[in-house]
Amino acid sequence: MYPDRIGLLVTDFKHEECISRQYAAERLADIAYALTAGETLELRAGGEQIRVPVADEVLLKRESRSDGDRVEVELALRWSA
């Protein structure tokens, strides 16, 4: 659980939305910057926002699937708080 900016404890944050490739790239760049700088990672969507402290070591999981015309690429980062 991590406190958000208004002090509430948030345990889960999950959002899925259809966005442009450019916007997706910008959000990934924001995540990359937080990881590079060792700063707190901020996740925002649907009026919700949480801040997650970043550890020095993370587990990076990458998956790709294809089913006909649909392609799915999944990235996951995991670390101990």
C-alpha positions in Angstrom: 0.0 0.0 0.0 1.3 3.4 -0.9 -0.1 6.8 0.2 -1.4 9.0 -2.7 -1.1 12.8 -2.8 -4.1 13.3 -0.6 -3.0 10.7 2.0 -5.3 7.8 1.2 -3.8 4.4 1.0 -4.1 2.8 -2.4 -3.4 -0.9 -2.8 -4.5 -1.4 -6.4 -4.4 0.8 -9.5 -5.5 -0.8 -12.7 -6.6 1.1 -15.8 -7.0 0.1 -19.4 -7.8 2.6 -22.1 -7.4 3.1 -25.9 -4.9 5.8 -26.5 -2.7 7.0 -29.3 0.7 5.5 -30.0 2.3 8.9 -29.2 0.5 9.2 -25.8 1.5 5.6 -24.9 5.1 6.5 -25.7 4.9 9.6 -23.5 3.6 7.6 -20.6 6.4 5.0 -21.1 9.0 7.8 -21.2 7.6 9.1 -17.9 8.0 5.7 -16.3 11.5 5.4 -17.8 12.5 8.8 -16.4 11.3 7.8 -12.9 13.3 4.6 -13.0 16.4 6.3 -14.3 16.3 9.1 -11.8 15.3 6.8 -8.9 12.3 9.0 -8.2 8.9 8.2 -7.1 6.8 6.7 -9.9 3.5 8.5 -10.4 0.6 6.6 -12.0 -2.4 8.7 -13.2 -5.6 7.7 -15.0 -9.4 8.1 -14.7 -9.0 10.9 -12.1 -6.9 8.6 -9.8 -3.3 9.1 -9.0 -0.8 7.1 -6.8 2.9 7.5 -6.1 5.0 4.4 -5.9 8.6 4.5 -4.5 11.1 2.8 -6.9 13.6 0.3 -5.7 17.2 0.1 -7.0 16.6 -3.3 -8.5 13.5 -4.3 -10.5 12.3 -7.4 -12.2 11.3 -6.7 -15.8 8.9 -9.1 -17.5 8.2 -8.9 -21.3 5.6 -10.9 -23.2 4.3 -10.8 -26.7 1.4 -12.7 -28.2 -0.3 -12.8 -31.6 -3.7 -14.1 -32.4 -4.6 -13.4 -36.0 -5.0 -9.7 -36.4 -4.5 -8.9 -32.7 -1.1 -8.3 -31.1 -0.5 -8.0 -27.4 2.7 -6.8 -25.8 2.8 -6.9 -22.1 5.5 -5.2 -19.9 5.6 -5.7 -16.1 7.9 -4.2 -13.5 8.1 -5.7 -10.0 10.2 -4.8 -7.0 10.2 -5.0 -3.2 9.0 -1.9 -1.4 
